[in-house]
Amino acid sequence: MGTTVIGLVVIAVVILYLVFIYNQLVSLRNQFKNGFAQIDVQLQRRHDLIPNLVESAKAYLDHEKSTLTQVMEARNNAVSAQKDAARDP
């Protein structure tokens, strides 16, 4: 009888250990899936922001183009004014 009780206790401990291990594995699997889901969310956010970034870049590009054109015209006017001043002292 003592051996039977010890055997049942050992079997119960092994079963409890297996249940514990199974629960740990399920928990780790859920953490793994959650981690990849978070990565997918971040990648989707980045993907959604790209069109806004392109539109902002286009707006600044138009502004920069007009500014660069004005600077080049002012520089050309300054160079021509210096040449005129050098010819007629």
QUIMO-V371546 format. One record per pair of residues at least 4 apart in sequence whose C-alpha atoms are under 7 Angstrom apart, sorted by the first residue. I is the first residue (numbers start at 0). GAP is how many residues later the second one is. D is the distance in whole Angstrom. If there is no record, write none. Layout:
I,GAP,D + I,GAP,D
//
This chain:
0,4,6 + 1,4,6 + 2,4,6 + 3,4,6 + 4,4,6 + 5,4,6 + 6,4,6 + 7,4,6 + 8,4,6 + 9,4,6 + 10,4,6 + 11,4,6 + 12,4,6 + 13,4,6 + 14,4,6 + 15,4,6 + 16,4,6 + 17,4,6 + 18,4,6 + 19,4,6 + 20,4,6 + 21,4,6 + 22,4,6 + 23,4,6 + 24,4,6 + 25,4,6 + 26,4,6 + 27,4,6 + 28,4,6 + 29,4,6 + 30,4,6 + 31,4,6 + 32,4,6 + 33,4,6 + 34,4,6 + 35,4,6 + 36,4,6 + 37,4,6 + 38,4,6 + 39,4,6 + 40,4,6 + 41,4,6 + 42,4,6 + 43,4,6 + 44,4,6 + 45,4,7 + 48,4,6 + 49,4,6 + 50,4,6 + 51,4,6 + 52,4,6 + 53,4,6 + 54,4,6 + 55,4,6 + 56,4,6 + 57,4,6 + 58,4,6 + 59,4,6 + 60,4,6 + 61,4,6 + 62,4,6 + 63,4,6 + 64,4,6 + 65,4,6 + 66,4,6 + 67,4,6 + 68,4,6 + 69,4,6 + 70,4,6 + 71,4,6 + 72,4,6 + 73,4,6 + 74,4,6 + 75,4,6 + 76,4,6 + 77,4,6 + 78,4,6 + 79,4,6 + 80,4,6 + 81,4,6 + 82,4,6 + 83,4,6 + 84,4,6
//
